[in-house]
Amino acid sequence: MNDSKNDSPAPAEATFDAMGEAKSLLRATRSAALATLAEGYPFASLVNVATDYDGSPILLLSHLAAHSRHLAENPRLSLLLSRGGRGDPLAHSRLTLLGRAEKISDPTRREGLRARFLNRHPKSALYADFADFAFYCVKLERAHLNGGFGRAAAFDADEMLTPLDEAHELIIAEPSALSHINTEHADVASLLAQAFCRSAAGRWRVTGIDPEGLDLAKDDEICRVTFPAPVTSSTQLRQVLVSLAAAARRGLSAAEKLGRHGI
């Protein structure tokens, strides 16, 4: 007779999607530790962060802050992104970004970054237009993911950033799409957050759309929903949102049925 213990297959290890985890941290983290160089020493501070359409980090910094003076002398920086969680902090994923800060002075470019940043951080509108504040875009060079114990990966900027070559129509349509979804279909944002981020229902809103996904926010909580395939037009956006909403409804309905049966 065969020993059933020996015949039992070993449990399969969960696949570690390093790129997916890295991009999730990049897109769905609200704040970061910013390290600049001060007289040869790393100088760490805390900043709010958003992302441009391609994933490049956006910062809103005061000229009076020490880190702004450091960047004026040397634009090299590092950003540490971590969502944290319960238990040992080192058991949770974190992403280190290396790049150079570019202070944006062009009015059109600044307005685009301002919109993306304030959609993520609406309270920053109180001071975003003060004369001593400026928007910076980080020119990403490298990234390092620590996915928890025994899990790590390194990426070049080209691997981390989202291609925008064919996404001009989507970028132009984003402001109207955000307004339409958040006013006419506010329930969809909550539905997607519940289904794809396992978050509680509530007043979720879409804060940003890019070819690879959309960002949702409720109070201090952020949710990233990744599209099954890149989206480059408003027509494709409508189609994928309809598909995701339908899948979300099916998933939540199935979960409710299981709950009613005590499973």
Buried (B, 14 or more C-beta within 10 A) or exposed (E): EEEEEEEEEEEEEEEBEBEEBBBBBBBBBBBBBBBBBBEEEEBEBEBBBBBBBBBBBBBBBEEEBEBBEBBEEEBBBBBBBBBEEEEEEEEBBBBBBBBBBBBBEEEEBBEBBBBBBBBBBEEBEEEBEEEEBBBBBBBBEBBBBBBBEEEEBEBEBEEBBBEBEEBEBBBEBBEEBBEBBBEEEBEBBBBBBBBBBEBEEEEBBBBBBBBBBBBBBBEEBBBBBBBEEBBBBBEBBBEBBEEBBEBBEEBBEEBEEEEEEEE
